[in-house]
């Protein structure tokens, strides 16, 4: 349900009686996307944008009343808004309601997410569906009384008083994203939340929510999550996540995603990023992960040409680039996604490591892949990658063990087809699809689905 709130609440929700009659007593999946044309593409703080948003408390009370009367039937609740106050008001109206069928809850504020760099101008969080009253302990009993089947929670840009956050028990999936600096949980609050689902939590996403490391000074013990299989980390302040990564133990991890926010730090600030990636290599069980996703990574200020020089001199590099080391720390990876990564990341993936006591003596990182996905709008970066890949694969076949590759998925403009065809001659992939458009535009061949099929014909 997309809501353009430019009319009165009565008119806006007049279709609900018919919808109620149609749904009867069936479980409800409620999806609300609250938008305003006047606020689209507007920049500024929450206080500056709110007057452009015609949704007011009356809308929240009317819609909240409709939802509250049917709370017992809601199985999935998704609320998305450009600004915070409609979400906060709806959650307040639902406070204390019993929702016995609720399995999934997602709330996202889509506007002004850059405020996670700043002190928030949002009002203090208060009693709501997800937040207990002051002095009330968010116990397992309170959780079970309100939503006993809730196992999936995702909040983006929605702050709470985290010591009073209720849905923390028996979660299977938890996603917290884009919290302003002064509205993030402390290390101890985050630790208590995660350990409340210690034996059930399998998927965890923490994007730009890491606590200030000083909040965790003197902490005893790690956050041990024995069932966690999927971890997604998105960082803007690398030093914040170093402390968290060093205090996280995830022995069952098989899928790891790392997202670097591109607009937080200056381009030459590699030191903190290098320390963070070093902590990841040391602390996480990378040697058992099978799925790896990198978004926007930029870790390599080193002279990458030294890798090639060492190879041709038949010398093992004593201090390889950190991203190169990272890739070689993940040998079981079979599904690799690179989304808007910089050229140095792609360079490292297309560079073999010289190993003196094996034959062939060159080994690519992530050398056996069922699927490699590259998403980019930078033609220079992907050209660089395929040129290096072709060089090492075709001109040094007796020196380098070719990478085994099943499917190559490219999320790129379709008009790059001709260029890619010329670059990819000899590539080992069985399939090469364009996931953006479903096809490539290739000179003299027209529209092509599987680019490797065209190359094989040639």
ABEGO torsion letter per residue (X at the ends): XBBBBABBAAAAAAAAAAAAAAAEABBBBBBBBBBBAAABGBBEBAAAAAAABABBAAAAAAAAAAAAAAAAABABBBBBBABAAAAAAAAAAABGBBBAABABBBBBBABGAAAAABBBABBBBBBBAABBBBGBBBBAAAAAAABAABABBBBBGBBBBAAABABABGBABBBBBGBBAAABBBAAAAAAAAAAAAAABABBBBBGABBBAAAABGBBEBBBBAABABBBBBBABAAAAAAAAAABBBAABABBBBBBBAAABBAABAAAAAAAAAAAAAABBAAABABBBBBGBBABABBAAAAAAAAAAGBBBABBBAAAAAAAABAABABBBBBGBBAAAAAAAABBBBBAABOBABBBBGABBABBBBBBABAAAAAAAAAAAAAAAAAAAAABBBBBBBBBBBBBBAAAAAAAAAAABGBABABBBBAAAGBBBBBGAEBBABAAAAAAAX
